Amino acid sequence: MQARWQDVRHSVRSLRRSPAFTAAVVVTLGLSVGPTTAMLSIGNWLLWRPTAGVVEPGRLGIVHVGQWIGRGFSPRGVSYLNLDDLRQTSKTMTAITGLQEGSSGGLAVGGLPPAVIETGWVTADFFDVLGVRVQAGRSFRREDDQPPAGGRVAVISDGLARRAFGGALGAVGGRLMLNGVPLTIVGVLSSGFLGTEPFSHVDVWYPGATYGYVNHFGGPDRWTTRDDGLFYSFIVRLAPGASFAMAQAELDALVRGLAANYPKENQELEGVRARLVEGLGTPILQRESYQRLVSVLLAIGGALLLLGCANVANLLMVRSVGRRREYAVRLALGAGRERLLLLQLTEAMLLAAGGTALGVALAVWLKQFVAALLLPAVAARSDFIVPLDMRVLAMALGVSVGCGFAAGFVPAAYGARNASAGALGNAGGRSVTTTRRVRTGFAVAQLALSLALVTGALMLVATLRNLNAIDLGFNADGVTTHGMEPSGHGYEPDRAFVYYRTMIERLEGTPGFEAVSIGARAPFGSGRIMRLQHPAGAEHEPIEVYANAVGRTYFDVLGMRLVDGRAFTDAETWTPTTASAIIGARLARRLFGNAGPIGQRLVLPARGPARPAHELTVVGVVPDVHWQNVAGDPELFLYLPFSNPDFGVHSATLLVKSALAPSDVTKRVEAAAKDVDPTLPVQYSRPLRTSIDISLGDRRVFAWVLSILGWLAVVLAAVGLYGLLAQSVAERTREFGIRMAIGSGPRHIFVLVIAQALWIGVLGTALGIGLAFVGSRLVEAQLYGVTRLDPAVYVMAAAALGAVVLVAGLWPARTATRIEPVEALRIE
């Protein structure tokens, strides 16, 4: 131990005497370990981190019930009666509890202003099944979750209790208004539990049977029959000795049994399957895509880590060569080669520790940046943070130590083995040549990895450029969208329409607002599909189209000029009518060919006795729009007046066109909403451009991450190549002096150094193109308008790398031309 401590102290002194070298290695390791740690943090947050506050999470799983077609999922609710049957007959699961979280509700409580918060409704045993602790009061009881009406009670988060009541004890027994209805607070959860998903922040939980009361709909029969269920998502806890495979097999049999035992009541369960996924966390419908995303991010981080290791190995090799005389003296004084090896590895571990500290500091910022690209709406919360827990820190330390050891072992082993050459003057020429080849190999590997990363970045940047160049059919610049849901607060349809119209009238005269309108939905929000009967007759299959109910100035706000006809009138917007429609140009061609669409009739098929088939008259044609996907063809689209009962508007989106900052627009909209109804908050406010960016989430993440890390890799490779060439010039000083003494000019020496740089660049480019060809498979699914074999991308990447190689070689080449032959020949 005394020897090891001496090695540590000597290494610290040695590194302090070489601040430039120490800083270069620590920064290189930090820039390599930091992104890798950030990617590990993202993966841990999305996929691996146990849900806080849950007991034995390894025995829990998520179940979704519905029809699974390919990657598509159509949920089917499971009634309370069916759920009781599943609980009573299951042998592999000790508990099955219903859960629906991630919804929103309007909250009014205490002295806090009205706000939209995240809510969840659950069966009474939910907190008991998960083992979530209630720090004050109680959790739900069975009688709270009894149909038909349920208990008027809620359990709230610790954060809400602190904000509204000053703490958990003050909250129990208090009241809050959720969607305009009162609930009594019976419990406050422990501070660690905010929901089962990594980005959940549920403030209010209430019993499932209370759902109709809270959301102002549903009668007693809704909760007492088998054919209408409230939950399609469940959490199960495995019985001792049971596996998830056994539970999945049993669930399949139990669901089939429900359909067979109650054929009339459970018709909705025909063809339905319960899919069980191990563990809580990321929703199962998104888990596969997040797994692919994390795999690619980790692969990118791993490539950068390899690049950093190669760079550090090069720097350590140069240092090892420079210290040959020191090592020879140590050998002569009795030190063993093993001691020299351990001394150099100790130095490498100290450098790794410094790199870890810098890397973790960089990861703290980078993980938040990547999360904001991936989930901008979640990242916008003031309390949002991607956790950097002890498990990630341990992995970061292990990665850094592993990188330091891997980068330091070869130079250390070489230095210990060839230390005696330092005492023999030029007798070590062969070893120097071998060292130069090893360092050249490291430099080639660095350039190859850099080229692969830059090639991927260029592919994704080209993809984003191509997607952004697509004509969406509307102009999103300066448009903000604001969600309104008065029906969720008990507004009847007539009263809700008065609220919408009042909001429009208040905002139309607002200074700085160019246009204001309303729609049931906005582009790149949720979609609504309706069926149209082909006008040629019933022998044609109905056509599925995207539909929206819009106001008079909707097309003005989005900058959509009518191709033909007119927009809706004020009367059509606010007076219930089923007479008129506006269609997209693509749908017009599909239905009417070259015939003029204005005045033509459309048929909406019957939807039950209360909705007989009826006709619509086409009054206008507008350009096609991309409604949910930037890539691909524009959707077939039907626009109805906002008041059309066929659409059935339950919530609405306010659209504002303004040159003001989005935050200023939001303040004015919220002020108007407070004047109209102080208890009814705006559900959300965001620029329309943000909604479009969200649809490009994965591509934006890959493009930004690959661009940042790719060019960072290029910088690291350039520094490594510069160090290699500078050391090479130093080692060849005597050679260059002789050449100049016998007549070679500075230009010839300059060309020799540049040629060495270009030769390394050619090898790195050739290997890098091969790596890029293989690695581009990871991002192939994200590309648009460019292929993974696009020669232009490879040429651009190779040209960029070639420029970097030339820049890295210029200074060492210039230094070589200034060597004085007389001074060079004096060197021993």
N, C-alpha and C positions, 0 to 999 in steps of 0.2 A: 504493500500500500504506500510505503514511503517513496518507492521508486516511481509509482504512478503519480503521486502528488508532485514529485520533482518534475516529471514530464509536463504536468499541467502548468506549473509555474514557468518552466522554460518556454513552453509554447505561447503563453500569454506575453512574456517579454519579447519573444521573437516576432509575434504578430504586431505588437505595439511598435517595433522598430521598422515595420513595413506597412505603414497605414494605407498606401495606395493599393497594394496587393490585398490586404485584409478587406478594404472597402469593396474592391472589385468582386471578390469571392462572395462576401455576405450579400451584396446587392444581387448578384447573379442567382444565388440560392433563394433569396427572398422573392425575386421575380418569377422563379420557377415553382417554389413551394406555395406561394400565395394563391395563384390561380387554382392550383390543384386542391388546396384546402377549401377555397370557395366552392369549387365543384362538389367536393365531399359534403360541404355544409348544405348545399342545395339538395343533393341526393338524400342525406340524412333527414332533412326537413320534409321532403315529399314522400319518402318511401320507408325509411328504416327506423326513425325515431319513435319510441313507444309513446302512446298518448299519455299526457300528464294526468295524474290523479286516478288512474285506472289500476285495479288490482289484477295481477296475473294476466297481462294483455296477451300473452302467448296462447291462452286458451280461448280467446275471443275471435270471432269471424263476422264478416258482413255478408248478408244475404239480400239479393235483389230478386223480386218475383215479377215475371213478365214473359213476353215472347222475345226470343233471341234469334235474330235473323242476320247471319254474318256478324258484323260489328254493330248492327243496329239493335236497339232495345226499346220495346213498347211496354211500359209498366202496367201491371194489373194489381189493383188493391186487394188486400186480404182482409175480410171482415173480422169483427171481433169473435163471432161464433166459429169461423174457420180457424182463427188463431188459437182459440181455446182447444180445439181438436188437435192441432199440431203440438201444442204443449203437453197435452195429456197422453198422447200416443208415442212421443219421441223417446227413444232409449239412449241415443248417443249424445243428446243435448240436455243439460240440466235446466236451461232457461232459453226462452225466445222472447225478446223484447222489441217492440216496434219503435221506430225512430224516423222522423223527417226533420232534418235541420237545414239551415241555410236560407230559410224564408225571411222576409222582412215584415216589420209591422211599425205602425206609428205609435210612439211612446209619449205619454205625458205623465210626469211624476214629480212631486215635490215642487221645488222652485226652478227645476231645469226647463229650458225651452223645449217645445215639441221637437222630436227627432225621430229619424228612422233607425231602428235597431234590428239586429239579427235575432230571430226567434227559432224555437224548435218545439214540436209537439211530440210526446212520447207516451208509451203505456206506463201504468203506475209503477211497475217494477224496474224501470230503466236504470235509475241510479243504484239500486240494490244489485242488479245483475253486473253492472260495471264496477261496483265497489267504490263509487265516488262518494267522498265524505261530505256531509252537510255540516258546516261549521256553526250554524245557528238555526234554530227551528227544526223542521223535519222535512223529509222528502215526501213524495206523493204516496197516498194510501189507495187501497183498492177502490174505496167508495168515491175517491176523486175522479176515477176513470170509468164510471159506470154509465152506459147509455141510459136514456137518450141524450141527456144534457150535460153530464159531467159536472165536476166541481168548478166553482169560479175562483180558482186558486192558481198561484204561480210560484216557481222557485227561480231565484235570480242569481246572477253572477256576483262575485265579491266586488268587482269593479263598479257595477251599477249601484250596489249597496253603499259603497263609499261615496260615490258622486252624489247620490240623491238623499241618503239618510245619515251620512257621516260614519257608517260602519254597519257590520252585520247585525248587531243586537238591536240597533235602532230601526232596522228595516223589517224585522219579523213582526207581523201583524199590521204593517202598513199597507197602503193601497196604491195601485198604479192604474193608469188608463192605457189599454192596449187596443189600438184600432177603435178608440172611442168607447170601449166597454170596460167596466171596473173589474179588477182582479185583486184578491187579497194575497199578500206575500206570506207564504207559510215557511219558507226556508231560504237560506243563503248558502251557496256552494263554497267549497274551499277555493282558494285563490288560483290554484294550478289548473283547474278544469274549465275550458272554454268551449268544448265540443269535441267531437271524435275525429274531425278532419284537421289537417295541419294548418289550414288558413281559416278555421272557424273562429268566431268571436260571438258566441251566443250569449245574450244578456238576459233573456227571459225564456223560461221553459214552462209549458202548460200541458195538462193531460190531453190525450188524443180525443176523448169524448167531448172536450170543451171546444174543439176546433170550430164547429158550426157556430157556436155562440161568439167566439172571438172574431170570426170572419163574416158574421152577419148572414149566414145562409144555412140551409139544411134543416130538415124536420126530424122528428123522432124516428121515423121509419128508416132514415138513412143509416142509422147505427145499429139497427136490430135485425137486419136481414143478412143472408149470406151472399147475396149478389151485388153488394156494394161495399167495398172496403176502403178504409182510410189509409192504411200503411201498405207500401210495397217494399220498403226498406226495413231490415231487421238486423239486430245483433244477437248472436247465439254464443253460449258458453258451453264448451265441450264437457261431457261427462268424463269421470276418471277412466282411463284406459281407451277412450275413443279417439279416433283420428279424424282429420278434416275430410279425408276420402270416405270414411265410413259415414260421417254426417251428411256428406253430399249425396251418397247413395240412398240414405234413408229419406232425405228431403224429397228426392225425385219420386220415391214410392209414396210418400205421404201426400204430396200435391196431386199425383194421379188418383190416389184414393179419395180425396175430397171431390174431384170431378166425377168419379164413378159412383160414390155413395149419395151424392146430392146432384143428380144430373140436371134437374130443372133450375135449382137455385144457383148452381155453380157453372152455368154455361160459359161464363167469362174465363173460367180456368181451363177450358179446352185448349190444348197446345201450349200451355203455360209451363214454365220451368223455374225452379228456385235455384239460383246460382250462388254458391258459397265461395268466398275468397278469404283466405287466412289473414288475420290481423285487422286492426283498425287503421285509420289514416286516410290516405288519398282515396276518393270515391272510386269504386271498382270500374265505373265506366271510363274513367280517365287514367287508371293506374297503368295500363299497358302503354299508352302514349307517353306518360311521364317516365316509365322505365326506359323506353327507347331514347327519350331526351337525355336522361341522366347518363345512360351508357355512352352516348356521343360526347357529352360534356366531359365525362371522365376520360374518354379516349383522347380528347383534345388536351386536357390537363396533363395526362400521362406523356403525350408527345412533347409538350413544353418541358416537362420534368426531365425527360431523357436529354433534351437539348441543353438544359441547364447543367445536368450532370456531366455531359461531354465538355461543356465550356469550363466547368470547375476542374475537371480532370486535366484539361489542357493547361490551365493556370498552375495547378499543382505540379504538373510535369515540368513546366518551365522553372518553377521554384526549386524542384528537386535537382534539376541539372545545375542550377546556379549554386547549390549548396554541397556539391560533391567534395570540395576540399574540407568543409566542416565535417562531413560524415567520415572522410578518410582519417582526419585527426582523431575523431571519437573512437574509430576502430583501433587506431594505433595506441590509444590510451586504455584499451581493454574493453570497450563496449561491444556487446554482441550484436550480430545483425538483427536478432529478434528485438533487442532494445531499440535499435534505430527504427525498425518497422513500427513498433508501438509508439515511439515518439512522434513519428509523422502522422499516424492514425489519430493520436490525441489531438494534434493540431487540426486535423480535418474535422474531428468531432466538435471542437470549439467553434470552428467556422460554421459548422452545421447548426449549432445552437443559436448563433447570431442570425443565420439565415432564417431559422424557424421564427424567431421573434419578429423579424421584418416581414416575413411571409404572412404570419397571423394578422399583423396590423393591416397589410394589404388586403387580406381575405375579408376582414370586417367590412371594408367598403365594397369590394367586388361582389360579395354574395348578395348584398342589398341591391346593387346595380342589376345583376342578372335576374333577381326576383322581380324587380320593377319592370323589366322587359317582358318577363314571362307572365306575370299577373299584375298589370298596372292598377286595376281597380282595388285589389287587395293591398298592394304596396302603398296606396294613397292614404291608408289609415295612419293616423298620427302615432299609434302605438305598435305599428307593425315592425317586426324584426325577425329575421331568419336566425334561429338559435345557433350559437357556436358553443356546443356543450362539451363536456369533458371527453366524450367519446371521439368527437371530431378533433379536438386538440391532441388527444393521444395518437390518432391516426396521422395528424400533421407532423407531430414529433417523430413518429416512426418513419414517415416518408422522408423527412429531412435528414434524419440520422442514416437511413438507408442510402439516400442519395450521397450524403457526405462520405459514408464508408465506401460505396461503390466508386465514387470519383477519386477518393484518396488512396484506395488500396493499390491500384496499379502503379501510380507514381511512387508510393511508399515502398512497395516491394522492389521496384526498379532501383530506387535510391539506395535501399539497404543492400541489394545484391551487387551494385556497381560502385559502391562508395570508394573502394580502393583505387579506382581509376582516377579519382581526383588528385591523388598524390603523384601521378605519373606523367603529368603534363599532357602532351599530345597523345599519349598511349591510349587515351580513352576515345580516340576518334571513332572506332567502330561502334562503341556504345552510344556516342552522340548521334551517329547516323541512325541507329535503331530507335533512339528516343524521338528523333525528328519524324521518322515514319509513323510511330505511334501517334504523335501529336497531329500529323497530317491526317491520319485516319479519323481522329476525333473531329477535326475541322470539316472533313467531308461529310461525316454523319450530321454535324450541326447544320450545314448548308442544305442537306437533303431533307431533314425534318422541317426546316424553315420553308423550303420551297413547297412541301406538301401542305403545310398549314396555310401559306399564302394562296396557293391554288384553290383550296377549299373556300377561303374567304372571298376570293374574286368571284367564284361561282355563285355564292350566296348574295354578294353585293349586286352582281348582275341580275340575279333573281328579283331582289327588291326593286332594283331600277326598272325592270320589265313590268313588275306588278304595279308600281307607282305610275307607270306611263299608261296603264289601261284606262280608258275612258269609262268611268263608273256610271255614266248617264246622268250624273248630278254633280253639283259643286258643293263640297263639304266645307270649304274654307269659310271661317267666320260663323258657322252654324253650331249652336249648342242645343242639346236635348235635355229635357227635364221631365221626369216621371211624375204622374199624378194618379192617385188611386182612391178617389172618394168613396167608391162602392165598398172598399174594405173597411170604411168607417161607418157603415150603415146607411149611406146615401142611396135612396131609391133612384132608378134611372132618370126620371124627370128632374129630380133635384141635382143629380150629378151633372146633367147637361147644362143646367143653370150655372153651376159652379164653373164648368169649362168655359162657357160663354163669357161669364163675368171676368175670368182670368184673361181671356183674349182681349176684351174691351179695355181692361186696365193697362195692359202692356202695350197695346198698339200705339199709344201716344207717348211712350217712354222715350226721352231723348237718347239718341245713339242706337235705337233699334230700327233697322231698315225694314224688316218684315217679321210678322209673328203668325204662326199657324198652329194647327193641331192635327194629330193623327193617332190612330189607335196604336201604331208602332212607328219606329223610325228605322231607316236602313241600318243594317248590321246590328240589329237587336234581335229579338225573337221573331220567328216566322209564323205565318198563319196560312194554311193551305185550304183552298175551297175547290169544289168540283163544278165544272161548267159542262152542260150538255152541248154537243156540237150542233150548230144551227141547222145543219143539213138533215137532222132527224135522229130518232132514237136508235137507228141501226148502228150509229157510231158510238164508240166507247166515250164516256165522259172524260173531259180533260182536267187534270189537276193543275191548278195555277196558284201562285202566291197571291195573296190579297191583302189590301190595307184599306181602312176607312179613313178618309182625309177631309180636311177643311178647304175652304175656298182658296186660300193663299198658300196652300201646301207646296205647290209647284213653283211659286215665286220664291219661297224661302230657299228651296234647293236649286234654284237656277235652271229649272227644266222648262224649256219652251215647248209649247204644244206643237206637235207635228200637224195636227188637223183638229178642227172643232173648237170647243170651248172648255173652260174649267167649270167646276161646280159653282152654283150660286149660293148666296147666304141662306136663302130659303131651303135649298137642298141640304146644306150643311146642318142646319139646326132643326128642321122639321122632318120627322120620320117619313122616309120615302123609299120605295123599292123600284123607282121608275128609271133611273139613269145610271150610267157607268162610264168610266174612262178606262181605256186599255193600253197596254204597251204595244209598240210597233211590231214586235215579234209575234205576239198573240194575234194581232190584227191580220198579219200575213197567214198565220196558221189557220185562222177561222174563215177568212174571206178572200184569201188570195189577192188578186189584183183589183178586186172590186172595192169601191169606196166604203170604208167602215162606218162613217157617220150616218146615223139613222138605222143601222142594222140592229137586229134583235139577238140577244143572248138569252139562254134558258138556264136558270138555276134549278137543278133537279129537286124533287120533293125530299124533305127530311122529316118524315113522320107526319101524323095527321095535323099537327099544329103548324107545319111549314110546307104547304103544298107547292108544287112547281110553279114558277112564274117567270115572266120575261123581264129583261132589262134592255133599255135602249142605249146604244153607244152614242155619247155626246162629244167625246174627245179622244184623241190619240196622243200619247206622250212618248218620248224616247225610252228605249229599253234601259233598265238599271241592273246593276249587280247588287242584289239585296243582302246576301249572306256570304258569298264567296267572291273574292276578287278574281281568282283564276276561273277559267271555264266560261261557258256561254251565259249571257244574262238570262234571268228567269222569265218565264211567261208570267205576265202580271196583270191583275185586275184591281182597279181602284173603285171603291164605292163611296158615296157621300158619308160623312162622319155619322150621320143619324141613321143609316140604313140598319134596320133590325136584323137583317140576315147575318150581318157581321157580329152583332151583339157586343158592343163596346163595354167592357168592365173596367178598364183602365185606359189611360191615354198618355201620349207623349207630346209635350209642348215643344215646338221648334222655333228658335229665335235666330234671325240673321242679324249680325251686328259686327261693327268694327271694333267694339270695346273688347277688353280682355275678358276671357271666360269667367274669371272670378268676379268681375264687376257685373257681368250679365247675371250670374248666379245670385248675387246679393239683391239685385233688383227683382228677380223672379221670386225669391224667398220673401222679400218684403211685401210684394203683391199678394202672395199666398197667405201671409200672416194677416193682412188686412181683410181678405175674403173669409177665411176661417182660421183663427189662431190655433185650433186643435189639430189641424190637418197639415202635416209637414210635406214638403216636396220629397218624393221618394229617392231621387238621385238627380245629379246634374253633371253633365260631362260634354266636352266638345265632340261633335260627330266624328272628327278626325281621330279621336282616341278610340272610338268604337271600331273604326276601320283598322287601326293599328293593332288592336286586340285580336282581330281575326288573323293577323299575320304573326301572331305571337311566336311560334316555334321558329319561323324563318328569321324574324328579327333577332331572337336570342342567338341563333347560330351565326348570323351575319356579324353581329356586334362582337360576340365572344371570339369567333375565329379571326375577325379583323384585328381586334386588340392583341390577342395572343399571337397571331401570325406575325404581325409587324414587330411585336416584342421579341419574338423568336428571331426575326431578321436582325434586330439590333444586337441580341446576344451572339448570334453567329458572326456578325461583323466585328464585334469586340474580340471574339475568340480568334477569328482569322487575323485580325490586326496583331494580337498578341503573338500568334504563331509566326507571322512574317517578321515582326520586330525582333523576336528571339532568333529567328533564322538569320537575319541580317547581322545581329550581334555575333552569332557563331561563325558566320562566313566573312567576318571583317578582314582576317588575314588573306583569305582567298581573293576578296575584292581588291585589297591593296596590291597584291601581286598582279592581278589583271590590269589594274590601272598603271602599275609601274612598267609593264611591258607593252603599253600602248592602247589599251581599251579606254574609250571615252566614257563620260558620265551617262550618255544616252544608252550605251551598251549595258552598263550596270543597271540602269533604270529598267530596261527591257527584261533583263534576267529576273528581277524581283517581280515585275508585273506578270511575266510568263508563269512564274511559280504560282502566283495568285490565281491566274486564269486557269491553270491546269487543275488546281484544287476546285475552282468553280465549275469546270466542265464535269469533273467526277461527281461533285455534289448535285449538279443539275440532272445528270443522267440517273443517279440513284433516287433523287427527289421526284422525278417524273414517274418512276415506277411506284414509289410510295404513294404519290398523289392518285395514281390510277387505281390502286387498291383501296386506299382510304376514302376516295370519293363515293364509294358505295354507301358509306354511313350517312351521307347527306343527299343521296340521289333523290329520295322521295320528297325533299324540300325544294327541288329545283323547278324553275318555270322559265321557259324561253331560252334555256341554256342546257346543254347536256353535259354529263360528266366526262365526255370525251371531246369537248369543244376545243379545237386546236388554238383558237384565239386566246383562251384563258391560259393555256399552258405557255404560249409564247409570251404573253404579258408577264406571267409570274417569272419565267426564266429571264426575261429582259430586266425585270426589277432586281432579281438576284444578281445578275451580271453587273448591274450598276453598283450594287452594294459591294461586290467583290472588288471592283475597280477602286471605289472610294476607300475601302479598307486597306488596299495595297499601295495607295499613292504616297502616304506619309513614310512608311518603311522604305519604299523605293527612293523617295527623295533623300532620306537619311543616308541610304547606301551610296548615292552619288556624291555625298559630301565627305566621304572617307578620305583622309590624307594618306597616301601610300607610305610615306616615311613613318608616320605614327603607327599605322597598321602593322608594318614589318617589325616594329619593336616589341609587339605583343608576344609573350612566350607561348 
